[in-house]
Amino acid sequence: MTMLSADRLTLGYGRHRVVHDVSLDVAPDAGGVAVIGESGSGKTTIARALLGLVEPVRGRALFEGADIARLDRAGRARYRAAVQPVFQDGGEALDPRMRVGASIEEALRMRRGDGPTVAELLAGVGLDPGLAGRRPHLLSGGQRQRVVIARALAVDPRLLVLDEPTSALDVTVQARVLRLLAGLRAERGLGLLLITHDLAVVAGLCATVHVLFAGRVVESGPVAAVLGSPAHPYTRALREAVPRLGAVHRPAGRPDAPPAADGCPYRSRCPLAVDRCATEPPALEAVDGDRRAACHRAGEPG
């Protein structure tokens, strides 16, 4: 069953539109869903809309098929218990005046029925329960992020919205947090919506990916197909931008060019652009199997 959905979402701040007509579904048994793209592509704005923090300009953010903006009191309570966020910086997510144990206890009070203890939650994310008495500034970045995850788990959610959950951590700590999240997904059947720019993180946590450029989905489908053999030149450029030992990175097109105002937004960077791209915005259409791409030349060799 789909738990969280974006239904033709258009989002913006004032008159500035940052997300255009985006649709996606997240179900707890979907194996993890990722939204990837460069900085400024609209990834976090989509996450904030699905958390009820940004009001859509058009379209709807849905929880179990109901418009989040129109949920009644009981519906909001179910939604807040089922969907929990984990943001980029654990330090900003925790109240610096509260000991971490008290922060987790605050979340536990939202839980219905019997639940784990603070010590059990900390141990469950690989932390010494003795850290409950410390304030956030006395913990490392990785420890703070695991405290945030423990607090999210306190209400027994069915889905975590992860907004760049490891980007503020060094590589070794990133690996620990990612192993933790993968283990929680497998053990608890947790749904994951992962917002990231890191393709390596996607491959380890998710089954489905939506690639975002300039606020538009340009490719979506199974992770192995989309990242293994991209149909859109932007996805291909993202993959080629990942550092590889011994490889020479040659950016495709003009990586710093702004999105085009007419036709295909990616054409100002695209090495495959043709005359049609200047006048006709491509629709997101089936390429093969469950994969879709918004490109007039989808699937052609780059």
C-alpha positions as CSV (number, residue, x, y, z in Angstrom):
1,M,0.0,0.0,0.0
2,T,1.3,3.5,-0.9
3,M,1.8,5.5,2.2
4,L,3.3,8.8,1.0
5,S,2.7,10.3,-2.5
6,A,3.4,13.5,-4.4
7,D,0.6,14.0,-6.9
8,R,1.6,16.4,-9.6
9,L,3.3,18.7,-7.1
10,T,4.4,22.2,-8.0
11,L,6.2,24.0,-5.2
12,G,7.7,27.4,-4.8
13,Y,8.7,30.2,-2.5
14,G,6.8,33.4,-3.3
15,R,6.7,33.7,-7.1
16,H,9.7,31.5,-7.6
17,R,8.8,27.9,-8.7
18,V,11.4,25.3,-7.6
19,V,9.5,22.0,-8.3
20,H,7.3,21.4,-11.3
21,D,4.6,18.7,-11.6
22,V,6.4,16.0,-9.7
23,S,4.6,12.7,-8.9
24,L,6.1,9.8,-6.9
25,D,4.9,7.1,-4.5
26,V,6.5,5.6,-1.4
27,A,5.4,2.4,0.2
28,P,6.9,0.6,3.2
29,D,7.5,-2.5,1.2
30,A,9.0,-0.7,-1.8
31,G,12.6,-1.4,-0.8
32,G,13.4,2.3,-0.4
33,V,12.7,5.2,-2.8
34,A,15.4,7.8,-3.6
35,V,15.2,11.3,-5.1
36,I,18.6,12.4,-6.4
37,G,19.9,15.6,-8.1
38,E,22.4,18.4,-7.7
39,S,22.1,21.2,-5.2
40,G,19.2,23.4,-6.0
41,S,17.3,20.8,-7.9
42,G,14.3,20.9,-5.5
43,K,14.9,17.6,-3.6
44,T,14.6,19.0,-0.1
45,T,11.6,21.1,-1.0
46,I,9.8,17.9,-2.1
47,A,10.7,16.3,1.2
48,R,9.4,19.3,3.1
49,A,6.1,19.2,1.2
50,L,5.7,15.5,2.0
51,L,6.3,16.3,5.7
52,G,3.6,19.0,5.6
53,L,6.1,21.9,6.0
54,V,5.6,23.4,2.5
55,E,2.2,24.2,1.0
56,P,1.9,23.2,-2.7
57,V,1.3,25.8,-5.3
58,R,-0.5,23.1,-7.3
59,G,-1.0,19.4,-6.8
60,R,-1.2,17.5,-3.5
61,A,1.0,15.7,-0.9
62,L,-0.8,12.6,0.2
63,F,-0.7,10.3,3.2
64,E,-2.5,7.0,2.6
65,G,-4.4,8.7,-0.3
66,A,-5.6,11.7,1.8
67,D,-4.4,15.3,1.3
68,I,-2.0,16.1,4.1
69,A,-3.1,19.7,4.2
70,R,-6.7,18.5,4.8
71,L,-6.1,15.9,7.5
72,D,-8.3,16.1,10.6
73,R,-6.8,15.9,14.1
74,A,-6.9,12.1,14.2
75,G,-5.5,11.9,10.7
76,R,-2.6,14.2,11.6
77,A,-1.8,12.1,14.7
78,R,-1.7,8.9,12.5
79,Y,0.5,10.7,10.0
80,R,3.0,12.1,12.6
81,A,3.3,8.6,14.1
82,A,3.8,6.9,10.8
83,V,6.2,9.3,9.0
84,Q,9.3,10.6,10.8
85,P,12.0,12.9,9.4
86,V,15.8,12.5,9.7
87,F,17.5,15.7,8.6
88,Q,21.0,16.4,7.4
89,D,22.5,17.8,10.6
90,G,21.9,15.9,13.8
91,G,23.2,18.9,15.8
92,E,20.5,21.2,14.4
93,A,17.8,18.6,14.9
94,L,18.5,18.2,18.7
95,D,17.7,20.9,21.3
96,P,21.1,21.9,22.7
97,R,19.6,22.5,26.1
98,M,18.2,19.0,26.5
99,R,20.1,15.8,27.4
100,V,19.7,13.3,24.6
101,G,17.8,10.9,26.8
102,A,15.2,13.6,27.6
103,S,14.9,14.4,23.9
104,I,14.1,10.7,23.2
105,E,11.7,10.5,26.1
106,E,9.8,13.4,24.7
107,A,9.3,11.4,21.5
108,L,8.3,8.3,23.4
109,R,5.4,10.2,25.0
110,M,3.9,10.4,21.5
111,R,3.8,6.6,21.2
112,R,0.7,4.7,21.9
113,G,0.9,1.6,24.1
114,D,4.1,0.1,25.5
115,G,7.4,0.9,23.9
116,P,11.1,0.5,24.4
117,T,13.2,2.4,26.9
118,V,15.6,5.1,26.1
119,A,18.4,2.7,26.8
120,E,17.0,0.2,24.4
121,L,16.5,2.8,21.6
122,L,20.1,4.0,22.0
123,A,21.4,0.4,22.0
124,G,19.3,-0.3,18.9
125,V,21.2,2.3,16.9
126,G,24.6,1.2,18.2
127,L,25.1,3.7,21.0
128,D,26.1,3.3,24.6
129,P,23.0,3.9,26.7
130,G,25.2,5.9,29.0
131,L,25.2,8.7,26.5
132,A,21.6,9.5,27.5
133,G,22.9,11.9,30.1
134,R,24.9,13.9,27.7
135,R,24.0,17.0,25.7
136,P,24.3,17.0,21.9
137,H,27.5,19.1,21.8
138,L,29.4,16.5,23.7
139,L,28.7,13.9,21.0
140,S,30.3,13.3,17.7
141,G,28.5,14.1,14.5
142,G,27.8,10.4,13.8
143,Q,26.6,9.9,17.4
144,R,24.2,12.8,17.1
145,Q,22.8,11.5,13.8
146,R,22.2,8.1,15.4
147,V,20.4,9.8,18.4
148,V,18.1,11.6,15.8
149,I,17.4,8.2,14.3
150,A,16.7,6.7,17.7
151,R,14.3,9.5,18.5
152,A,12.5,9.0,15.1
153,L,12.2,5.3,16.0
154,A,10.7,6.1,19.4
155,V,7.2,6.6,17.9
156,D,7.4,3.3,16.0
157,P,7.1,4.8,12.5
158,R,6.5,2.9,9.3
159,L,8.5,5.3,7.1
160,L,11.5,7.6,7.5
161,V,12.1,10.6,5.3
162,L,15.9,11.0,5.1
163,D,17.1,14.3,3.9
164,E,20.9,14.0,3.1
165,P,21.3,11.9,6.3
166,T,25.0,11.4,5.9
167,S,26.3,14.3,4.0
168,A,27.7,16.1,7.1
169,L,29.6,13.0,8.2
170,D,33.1,11.7,7.2
171,V,33.3,8.6,5.0
172,T,33.8,6.1,7.9
173,V,30.9,7.4,9.9
174,Q,28.7,7.6,6.8
175,A,29.3,3.9,6.3
176,R,28.2,3.1,9.8
177,V,25.0,5.1,9.6
178,L,24.2,3.6,6.2
179,R,24.6,0.1,7.6
180,L,22.4,1.0,10.5
181,L,19.6,2.3,8.1
182,A,19.9,-0.8,5.9
183,G,19.6,-3.0,8.9
184,L,16.6,-1.1,10.3
185,R,14.9,-1.3,6.9
186,A,15.4,-5.1,6.8
187,E,14.5,-5.8,10.4
188,R,11.6,-3.5,10.9
189,G,10.2,-3.4,7.3
190,L,10.7,0.4,7.4
191,G,9.9,2.4,4.3
192,L,12.6,4.9,3.3
193,L,12.4,8.1,1.2
194,L,15.9,9.1,0.7
195,I,16.8,12.7,-0.5
196,T,20.5,12.8,-1.6
197,H,23.0,13.8,-4.3
198,D,25.2,10.8,-3.5
199,L,24.6,7.9,-6.0
200,A,26.6,5.5,-3.9
201,V,24.2,6.0,-1.0
202,V,21.2,5.3,-3.3
203,A,22.6,2.0,-4.5
204,G,22.9,0.7,-0.9
205,L,19.5,1.7,0.4
206,C,16.9,2.0,-2.4
207,A,15.2,0.0,-5.1
208,T,13.6,2.9,-7.0
209,V,15.1,6.2,-7.9
210,H,13.7,9.5,-9.3
211,V,16.3,11.8,-10.9
212,L,15.5,15.5,-10.5
213,F,16.9,18.4,-12.7
214,A,15.7,22.0,-12.2
215,G,12.7,20.8,-10.2
216,R,11.5,18.2,-12.8
217,V,11.8,14.4,-12.8
218,V,13.9,13.6,-15.9
219,E,14.3,9.9,-15.2
220,S,12.8,7.3,-12.9
221,G,12.8,3.6,-12.4
222,P,14.6,0.7,-10.7
223,V,18.0,1.8,-9.3
224,A,20.0,-0.9,-11.1
225,A,18.6,0.1,-14.5
226,V,18.7,3.9,-14.0
227,L,22.2,4.1,-12.6
228,G,23.5,1.1,-14.5
229,S,22.5,2.2,-17.9
230,P,21.1,5.8,-17.8
231,A,18.5,6.8,-20.4
232,H,18.8,10.5,-19.8
233,P,22.0,12.4,-20.4
234,Y,21.7,14.2,-17.1
235,T,21.6,10.9,-15.2
236,R,24.6,9.8,-17.3
237,A,26.4,13.1,-16.3
238,L,25.6,12.5,-12.6
239,R,27.0,8.9,-12.8
240,E,30.2,10.1,-14.6
241,A,30.7,12.8,-11.9
242,V,31.2,10.1,-9.2
243,P,35.0,9.8,-8.6
244,R,36.5,6.5,-9.6
245,L,40.0,5.3,-9.0
246,G,42.0,5.8,-12.2
247,A,39.2,7.4,-14.2
248,V,39.4,10.8,-15.8
249,H,36.2,12.8,-15.3
250,R,35.1,14.8,-18.3
251,P,31.9,16.7,-17.6
252,A,29.3,16.5,-20.3
253,G,28.1,19.7,-22.0
254,R,28.3,22.9,-19.9
255,P,27.8,21.8,-16.3
256,D,27.5,25.4,-15.0
257,A,24.9,26.5,-17.6
258,P,21.5,27.5,-16.1
259,P,18.4,25.5,-17.2
260,A,17.0,26.6,-20.5
261,A,13.8,28.7,-20.3
262,D,12.2,27.1,-23.4
263,G,12.0,23.6,-24.7
264,C,14.0,21.0,-22.7
265,P,15.4,22.6,-19.5
266,Y,18.6,20.5,-19.8
267,R,19.4,21.4,-23.4
268,S,21.8,24.2,-22.4
269,R,24.1,21.5,-21.0
270,C,23.2,18.5,-23.1
271,P,25.7,17.0,-25.6
272,L,22.8,15.3,-27.4
273,A,20.5,18.4,-27.9
274,V,18.9,18.8,-31.3
275,D,16.6,21.4,-32.8
276,R,13.5,19.8,-31.4
277,C,14.9,20.2,-27.9
278,A,14.8,24.0,-28.2
279,T,11.1,24.2,-28.8
280,E,9.4,21.1,-27.4
281,P,9.6,20.2,-23.7
282,P,10.0,16.4,-23.4
283,A,7.4,14.4,-21.5
284,L,8.3,11.7,-18.9
285,E,7.5,8.6,-20.9
286,A,8.2,4.9,-20.8
287,V,11.6,3.8,-22.1
288,D,11.8,0.1,-21.2
289,G,10.2,-1.9,-18.4
290,D,9.4,0.3,-15.4
291,R,11.8,3.0,-16.5
292,R,10.7,6.4,-17.7
293,A,12.7,9.4,-19.0
294,A,12.0,12.9,-20.2
295,C,14.2,13.1,-23.2
296,H,13.5,13.2,-26.9
297,R,16.6,11.0,-27.4
298,A,16.2,8.7,-24.4
299,G,18.3,5.7,-24.4
300,E,20.5,6.7,-27.3
301,P,24.2,6.2,-26.8
302,G,25.9,9.2,-25.3
